[in-house]
């Protein structure tokens, strides 16, 4: 990940916010990861800010529900990545990709994402194992640290040991 991480800083007015992704915690300190199985693409829940979304928080709630069938409680803004290289939004040369932390209150039964038709594989892993899985390096580690501090200080979640198991969430879902 080459994009600079701006922890706690508001997104500058000249940068459009194109995406919001979340470090979404369960009470044992692990986070949810979704894997688009057909493309073998692991990712944090979240996605593209759409016109009907009032703000990135609404994007995160909508996308988490669509992709992973999650219900979120509290969320907290962590910062943004300044993307100057993506080119994935047509005429936008630079954009912000917002990162938030959130509390998972329910993980419902697995179902296809209405946007892609794919049913996501859902896993729980520690934030730092997620960084390793994604190959995000130092920028990812700094994000994971910010998310872990937030989950611990705001919601009292423990810092999960880095050796904690990765767990697949059953198709029928769970209540964390």
LINHUGI-V529494 format. One record per residue. RES is the residue in three letters. PSI is psi in whole degrees, 0 to 359 (none if undefined). BURIAL is b if it has 24 or more other ideal C-beta (glycine too) atoms within 12 Angstrom, else e. Layout:
# LINHUGI-V529494
res: {RES | RES}
psi: {PSI | PSI}
burial: {BURIAL | BURIAL}
This chain:
# LINHUGI-V529494
res: {UNK | UNK | UNK | UNK | UNK | UNK | UNK | UNK | UNK | UNK | UNK | UNK | UNK | UNK | UNK | UNK | UNK | UNK | UNK | UNK | UNK | UNK | UNK | UNK | UNK | UNK | UNK | UNK | UNK | UNK | UNK | UNK | UNK | UNK | UNK | UNK | UNK | UNK | UNK | UNK | UNK | UNK | UNK | UNK | UNK | UNK | UNK | UNK | UNK | UNK | UNK | UNK | UNK | UNK | UNK | UNK | UNK | UNK | UNK | UNK | UNK | UNK | UNK | UNK | UNK | UNK | UNK | UNK | UNK | UNK | UNK | UNK | UNK | UNK | UNK | UNK | UNK | UNK | UNK | UNK | UNK | UNK | UNK | UNK | UNK | UNK | UNK | UNK | UNK | UNK | UNK | UNK | UNK | UNK | UNK | UNK | UNK | UNK | UNK | UNK | UNK | UNK | UNK | UNK | UNK | UNK | UNK | UNK | UNK | UNK | UNK | UNK | UNK | UNK | UNK | UNK | UNK | UNK | UNK | UNK | UNK | UNK | UNK | UNK | UNK | UNK | UNK | UNK | UNK | UNK | UNK | UNK | UNK | UNK | UNK | UNK | UNK | UNK | UNK | UNK | UNK | UNK | UNK | UNK | UNK | UNK | UNK | UNK | UNK | UNK | UNK | UNK | UNK | UNK | UNK | UNK | UNK | UNK | UNK | UNK | UNK | UNK | UNK | UNK | UNK | UNK | UNK | UNK | UNK | UNK | UNK | UNK | UNK | UNK | UNK | UNK}
psi: {118 | 346 | 134 | 138 | 130 | 87 | 127 | 353 | 139 | 153 | 128 | 145 | 333 | 349 | 121 | 141 | 116 | 336 | 156 | 125 | 151 | 140 | 97 | 115 | 145 | 164 | 341 | 4 | 1 | 164 | 161 | 138 | 139 | 146 | 119 | 98 | 315 | 324 | 357 | 47 | 108 | 143 | 161 | 150 | 143 | 189 | 207 | 135 | 124 | 163 | 326 | 347 | 128 | 330 | 173 | 331 | 317 | 322 | 313 | 313 | 314 | 310 | 321 | 321 | 314 | 314 | 315 | 359 | 47 | 151 | 128 | 147 | 235 | 147 | 161 | 132 | 130 | 323 | 198 | 159 | 135 | 102 | 114 | 3 | 351 | 308 | 11 | 1 | 46 | 248 | 7 | 120 | 332 | 147 | 171 | 138 | 105 | 144 | 136 | 163 | 152 | 166 | 125 | 123 | 338 | 141 | 107 | 181 | 147 | 141 | 162 | 144 | 125 | 334 | 323 | 341 | 355 | 143 | 122 | 140 | 136 | 130 | 156 | 132 | 161 | 153 | 319 | 332 | 326 | 315 | 316 | 315 | 319 | 344 | 37 | 350 | 209 | 319 | 318 | 320 | 320 | 321 | 313 | 320 | 315 | 317 | 317 | 315 | 317 | 312 | 325 | 313 | 321 | 322 | 359 | 17 | 140 | 160 | 112 | 137 | 140 | 339 | 0 | 145 | 149 | 131 | 131 | 135 | 130 | 154 | 328 | 354 | 178 | 161 | 109 | none}
burial: {e | e | b | e | b | b | b | e | e | e | b | e | e | e | b | b | b | b | b | b | b | b | b | b | b | b | e | b | b | b | b | b | b | b | b | b | e | e | e | e | e | b | b | b | b | b | b | b | b | e | e | e | e | e | e | b | b | b | b | b | b | b | b | b | b | b | b | b | b | b | b | b | b | b | b | b | b | b | b | b | b | b | b | e | e | e | e | e | e | e | e | e | e | b | b | b | b | b | b | b | b | b | b | b | b | e | b | b | e | b | e | e | b | e | e | e | e | e | e | b | b | b | b | b | b | b | b | b | b | b | b | e | b | b | e | b | e | e | b | b | b | b | b | b | b | b | b | b | b | b | b | e | e | e | b | e | b | e | b | b | e | e | e | e | e | b | e | e | b | e | e | e | e | b | e | b}
